[in-house]
Amino acid sequence: MTDSITNLVVLGSTGSIGRQTLDVVRALPGRFNIIGLAAGDNTALLKEQIKEFNPQYYYHSNKKDQTNFPNQRYISMEEMASLPEADTIVVATPGGAGLKPTLAAVRAGKKVALSNKESLVSAGSVIMQDAAKYKAAILPVDSEHSAIWQCFEGESRKFAKIILTASGGPFRGYTKKQLEAMTPEQALKHPSWKMGKKVTIDSATLFNKGMEVIEAHWLFGIPYEDISVLVHPQSIIHSMVEFADGSTKAQLGIPDMRLPIQYALTYGERVNNREIPRIDWTKIDKLDFEQPDMEAFPCLKLAIDAGKEGGTAPAVLCAADEVAVSLFLAHRIKFNHIAELIARTLENHQIIKQPALADIYAADEWARETAVDFANSLEK
Ligand SMILES: NC(=O)c1ccc[n+]([C@@H]2O[C@H](COP(=O)([O-])OP(=O)(O)OC[C@H]3O[C@@H](n4cnc5c(N)ncnc54)[C@H](OP(=O)(O)O)[C@@H]3O)[C@@H](O)[C@H]2O)c1
């Protein structure tokens, strides 16, 4: 066991990934010191977490509840992500809200345990360039990218092909016609993972898997042509890598995000955590695989195409999706409208091929406004 204590900041501590990060911290006493916690609206849970972990800093974005904590300092997520005393920053704030803190952590040369997908998808070129410049380490938390990372340990990436697995979500096997009537409540019932609402809807549309293709491209420097998606409903194989000689490595485990979170936080060492469930092989009678249905789930192709297009296209993709998902959750648009809004927004965007960060922010803002306009025309 390592004898140094990691100073940890957890952004999004009240969410699914944030809470599981704190479970890992509890399960491995003496390894981590929580110095900052950031939440959105759930100030009640943040209060409990502050009482338990006594961090020096906190943040929440709840405008209605101005609860403050007298023994802690309120600072922004960007400040928290770049605190000199912080070693590792867990970014588990969803959507566009994760980009600025991710960049702040990268530019401060931190270890960034990255759960937020949208930041790497929207601004992958800027983040990866800055990570190299400021010697920051991006440690993937997503189970698929953690699996690929583990498969690549000790291996060459030359001629390697990535196979990203997907559970297929709650609507696997449905036709486009059947999907028309699907409600947010039905879409929120994920068969294998318990996650926040945005990522759960993104899993139901397969948009999430498209984002993961783009993330994998940036994280591992693998061309899009060598990244494929395979539906694997049992979610036991978290992803695979095929190497130059034809050998394939896979990483397997019970679907439980504490494992990839812990792998990132304790990177370099495999630590015994008995709370993480083990596979009972006598209970696994089969592992199934099938091709994803791009016709019924057009978000997957939209995302992969935007990734290949590059420039500002992925930022527009993410922003349009964020608007579409929130409108779907509010019952204002139908399930199939999510893909339609994203497609129409992308079609109307003038791509900037080599964007600066300002271009990415501008594309994001434009896409949010444009997607709302299209949604209003849909509702009429
Ligand atoms: N959950 C998973 O299994 C999983 C797996 C892979 C990747 N991810 C990715 O990890 C990220 C987090 O997912 P999640 O499932 O943990 O989401 P979640 O359960 O919805 O939690 C989101 C967290 O971020 C906070 N938050 C939301 N908006 C904020 C804002 N504007 N400012 C500050 N804090 C804000 C929330 O605060 P309140 O709750 O206090 O409002 C909560 O703490 C997403 O990007 C997702 O794609 C998740």
Ligand as a Chemical Component Dictionary entry (heavy atoms), coordinates in Angstrom:
data_LIG
# 
_chem_comp.id                   LIG 
_chem_comp.type                 NON-POLYMER 
_chem_comp.pdbx_formal_charge   0 
_chem_comp.three_letter_code    LIG 
# 
loop_
_chem_comp_atom.comp_id 
_chem_comp_atom.atom_id 
_chem_comp_atom.alt_atom_id 
_chem_comp_atom.type_symbol 
_chem_comp_atom.charge 
_chem_comp_atom.model_Cartn_x 
_chem_comp_atom.model_Cartn_y 
_chem_comp_atom.model_Cartn_z 
_chem_comp_atom.pdbx_ordinal 
LIG N1  N1  N 0  -23.442 7.482  -13.438 1  
LIG C1  C1  C 0  -22.670 6.704  -14.157 2  
LIG O1  O1  O 0  -22.661 5.477  -13.973 3  
LIG C2  C2  C 0  -21.757 7.294  -15.199 4  
LIG C3  C3  C 0  -20.931 6.426  -15.924 5  
LIG C4  C4  C 0  -20.038 6.949  -16.837 6  
LIG C5  C5  C 0  -19.976 8.324  -17.027 7  
LIG N2  N2  N 1  -20.816 9.147  -16.327 8  
LIG C6  C6  C 0  -20.723 10.588 -16.572 9  
LIG O2  O2  O 0  -20.433 11.223 -15.334 10 
LIG C7  C7  C 0  -21.066 12.497 -15.266 11 
LIG C8  C8  C 0  -21.929 12.504 -14.022 12 
LIG O3  O3  O 0  -22.925 11.515 -14.154 13 
LIG P1  P1  P 0  -23.876 11.125 -12.951 14 
LIG O4  O4  O 0  -24.621 9.923  -13.403 15 
LIG O5  O5  O -1 -23.103 11.055 -11.687 16 
LIG O6  O6  O 0  -24.847 12.380 -12.927 17 
LIG P2  P2  P 0  -25.838 12.845 -11.757 18 
LIG O7  O7  O 0  -26.210 11.689 -10.901 19 
LIG O8  O8  O 0  -26.909 13.605 -12.424 20 
LIG O9  O9  O 0  -24.935 13.822 -10.869 21 
LIG C9  C9  C 0  -24.471 15.041 -11.341 22 
LIG C10 C10 C 0  -23.741 15.789 -10.269 23 
LIG O10 O10 O 0  -23.339 17.073 -10.769 24 
LIG C11 C11 C 0  -24.013 18.108 -10.024 25 
LIG N3  N3  N 0  -24.373 19.184 -10.952 26 
LIG C12 C12 C 0  -25.266 19.141 -11.953 27 
LIG N4  N4  N 0  -25.302 20.326 -12.614 28 
LIG C13 C13 C 0  -24.417 21.137 -11.981 29 
LIG C14 C14 C 0  -24.015 22.478 -12.164 30 
LIG N5  N5  N 0  -24.522 23.247 -13.148 31 
LIG N6  N6  N 0  -23.072 22.986 -11.332 32 
LIG C15 C15 C 0  -22.547 22.227 -10.332 33 
LIG N7  N7  N 0  -22.904 20.957 -10.115 34 
LIG C16 C16 C 0  -23.823 20.407 -10.923 35 
LIG C17 C17 C 0  -25.203 17.427 -9.396  36 
LIG O11 O11 O 0  -25.597 18.161 -8.251  37 
LIG P3  P3  P 0  -27.036 17.994 -7.519  38 
LIG O12 O12 O 0  -27.382 16.545 -7.556  39 
LIG O13 O13 O 0  -26.678 18.483 -6.150  40 
LIG O14 O14 O 0  -27.993 18.864 -8.235  41 
LIG C18 C18 C 0  -24.599 16.074 -9.052  42 
LIG O15 O15 O 0  -23.753 16.193 -7.932  43 
LIG C19 C19 C 0  -21.854 12.642 -16.563 44 
LIG O16 O16 O 0  -21.113 13.413 -17.492 45 
LIG C20 C20 C 0  -22.005 11.220 -17.066 46 
LIG O17 O17 O 0  -22.093 11.135 -18.470 47 
LIG C21 C21 C 0  -21.690 8.662  -15.428 48 
# 
loop_
_chem_comp_bond.comp_id 
_chem_comp_bond.atom_id_1 
_chem_comp_bond.atom_id_2 
_chem_comp_bond.value_order 
_chem_comp_bond.pdbx_ordinal 
LIG N1  C1  SING 1  
LIG C1  O1  DOUB 2  
LIG C1  C2  SING 3  
LIG C2  C3  SING 4  
LIG C2  C21 DOUB 5  
LIG C3  C4  DOUB 6  
LIG C4  C5  SING 7  
LIG C5  N2  DOUB 8  
LIG N2  C6  SING 9  
LIG N2  C21 SING 10 
LIG C6  O2  SING 11 
LIG C6  C20 SING 12 
LIG O2  C7  SING 13 
LIG C7  C8  SING 14 
LIG C7  C19 SING 15 
LIG C8  O3  SING 16 
LIG O3  P1  SING 17 
LIG P1  O4  DOUB 18 
LIG P1  O5  SING 19 
LIG P1  O6  SING 20 
LIG O6  P2  SING 21 
LIG P2  O7  DOUB 22 
LIG P2  O8  SING 23 
LIG P2  O9  SING 24 
LIG O9  C9  SING 25 
LIG C9  C10 SING 26 
LIG C10 O10 SING 27 
LIG C10 C18 SING 28 
LIG O10 C11 SING 29 
LIG C11 N3  SING 30 
LIG C11 C17 SING 31 
LIG N3  C12 SING 32 
LIG N3  C16 SING 33 
LIG C12 N4  DOUB 34 
LIG N4  C13 SING 35 
LIG C13 C14 SING 36 
LIG C13 C16 DOUB 37 
LIG C14 N5  SING 38 
LIG C14 N6  DOUB 39 
LIG N6  C15 SING 40 
LIG C15 N7  DOUB 41 
LIG N7  C16 SING 42 
LIG C17 O11 SING 43 
LIG C17 C18 SING 44 
LIG O11 P3  SING 45 
LIG P3  O12 DOUB 46 
LIG P3  O13 SING 47 
LIG P3  O14 SING 48 
LIG C18 O15 SING 49 
LIG C19 O16 SING 50 
LIG C19 C20 SING 51 
LIG C20 O17 SING 52 
# 
